[in-house]
């Protein structure tokens, strides 16, 4: 679910202080999009939303979430946005976010 090696590498690349600033920004940015999707999916905008989510997720090691976003983005690009399981993507984000924050708290990425 979480690519902890990616998290460790990012932390090493940008340093502890910047990492501690990046995490809340990532959560906030992704939450803005996921909250908008929860309120109602705009099929014309879905491909772009999922592309943005995918990129953010990859940067912070949310591997499963990123994979789901990529699959949904691909379907949307093929004109099949209505078949994307947005609920599964949103659920995966919540589970991933909780696992990520819990792992940070437990020192997995220390």
C-alpha positions as CSV (number, residue, x, y, z in Angstrom):
1,X,0.0,0.0,0.0
2,X,2.8,2.4,1.0
3,X,6.2,2.3,-0.7
4,X,8.2,3.0,2.4
5,X,11.5,3.0,0.5
6,X,10.1,5.9,-1.6
7,X,9.2,7.7,1.5
8,X,12.6,7.2,3.0
9,X,14.3,8.3,-0.2
10,X,12.1,11.5,-0.4
11,X,12.9,12.2,3.2
12,X,16.7,11.8,2.5
13,X,16.4,14.0,-0.6
14,X,14.6,16.9,0.9
15,X,15.5,16.6,4.6
16,X,13.4,16.2,7.7
17,X,12.3,19.8,8.0
18,X,11.0,20.0,4.4
19,X,9.5,16.6,4.6
20,X,7.5,17.6,7.6
21,X,6.2,20.6,5.5
22,X,5.5,18.5,2.4
23,X,3.3,15.9,4.1
24,X,0.5,18.2,5.2
25,X,0.6,20.0,1.8
26,X,0.3,16.7,0.0
27,X,-2.6,15.6,2.3
28,X,-4.3,19.0,1.8
29,X,-4.0,19.1,-2.0
30,X,-5.1,15.5,-2.5
31,X,-8.0,16.0,0.0
32,X,-9.2,19.0,-2.0
33,X,-9.5,16.8,-5.1
34,X,-10.9,13.8,-3.3
35,X,-13.5,15.9,-1.5
36,X,-14.6,17.4,-4.8
37,X,-14.9,13.9,-6.2
38,X,-17.0,12.8,-3.2
39,X,-19.3,15.8,-3.8
40,X,-19.9,14.7,-7.4
41,X,-17.8,13.3,-10.2
42,X,-17.3,15.6,-13.2
43,X,-16.6,13.0,-16.0
44,X,-15.1,15.6,-18.2
45,X,-12.6,16.5,-15.5
46,X,-12.0,13.0,-14.1
47,X,-9.0,12.2,-16.3
48,X,-7.1,15.4,-15.2
49,X,-8.1,14.9,-11.5
50,X,-6.8,11.3,-11.5
51,X,-3.6,12.3,-13.3
52,X,-2.9,14.9,-10.6
53,X,-3.7,12.4,-7.8
54,X,-1.5,9.8,-9.4
55,X,1.5,12.1,-9.6
56,X,1.1,13.3,-6.0
57,X,0.6,9.7,-4.8
58,X,3.8,8.5,-6.6
59,X,5.8,11.3,-5.0
60,X,4.9,10.3,-1.5
61,X,4.9,6.5,-1.9
62,X,1.1,5.9,-2.0
63,X,1.7,3.0,-4.5
64,X,-1.7,1.3,-4.5
65,X,-3.6,4.6,-4.6
66,X,-1.4,5.7,-7.5
67,X,-2.1,2.4,-9.4
68,X,-5.8,2.9,-9.0
69,X,-5.6,6.5,-10.2
70,X,-3.5,5.5,-13.2
71,X,-6.0,2.8,-14.2
72,X,-8.9,5.3,-13.8
73,X,-7.0,7.9,-15.8
74,X,-6.4,5.4,-18.6
75,X,-10.1,4.5,-18.7
76,X,-11.0,8.1,-18.8
77,X,-8.6,8.8,-21.6
78,X,-10.3,6.0,-23.6
79,X,-13.7,7.7,-23.1
80,X,-14.7,5.3,-20.4
81,X,-14.8,7.7,-17.4
82,X,-18.2,6.5,-16.4
83,X,-16.8,3.0,-15.7
84,X,-14.1,4.3,-13.3
85,X,-14.7,3.0,-9.7
86,X,-14.2,6.4,-8.0
87,X,-15.5,5.1,-4.7
88,X,-12.7,2.4,-4.6
89,X,-10.1,5.1,-5.4
90,X,-11.4,7.4,-2.7
91,X,-11.6,4.5,-0.2
92,X,-8.0,3.5,-1.1
93,X,-6.8,7.1,-0.4
94,X,-8.4,7.1,3.1
95,X,-6.9,3.7,4.0
96,X,-3.5,4.7,2.5
97,X,-3.5,8.1,4.3
98,X,-4.2,6.4,7.6
99,X,-1.5,3.7,7.0
100,X,1.0,6.4,6.0
101,X,0.3,8.7,9.0
102,X,0.4,5.7,11.3
103,X,3.6,4.5,9.8
104,X,5.2,7.9,10.2
105,X,4.0,8.1,13.8
106,X,5.5,4.6,14.4
107,X,8.8,5.7,12.9
108,X,8.8,3.4,9.9
109,X,10.3,6.1,7.7
110,X,12.8,7.3,10.3
